[in-house]
Amino acid sequence: MERWFGKYSEVVYMLMRIAAGLLFACHGAQKLFGVLGGHNLPSTLRIQTAGTIEFFGGVLIILGLWAGYAGFIASGEMAVAYFTMHAPRGFWPIVNQGELAVLYCFIFLYIASRGSGRLSIDTLTKKRH
């Protein structure tokens, strides 16, 4: 499979980066702006910080602009979210409803390790200099 599909790895990586960033930005928009089914959460510093990381980090990841840095911060935020909000409710993510936080954490850790990729604004701006 890798032999055939491998030649499309940059496109697939870009699509994964865009999908993950878009969904993450939507979570941030819910917290910051109360849109997309967001609830009127109490505006605590913790919620505003999480919303800011999710919205702006998601946008940076979508664009491929400093995606490695944004992915690293987003991965850390999701690890904190898991251990503070989900893990106290049980060990297994499927039981404590933390599977999305775990999945985001590892997707963003992968993005942090790989960076923006060839199909990104980072790459476009490097070629112009």
Summary of the structure (lengths in Angstrom):
residues: 129
radius of gyration: 15.9
end to end distance: 37.0
largest distance: 51.3
contacts: 403
relative contact order: 0.15
helix: 79%
strand: 0%
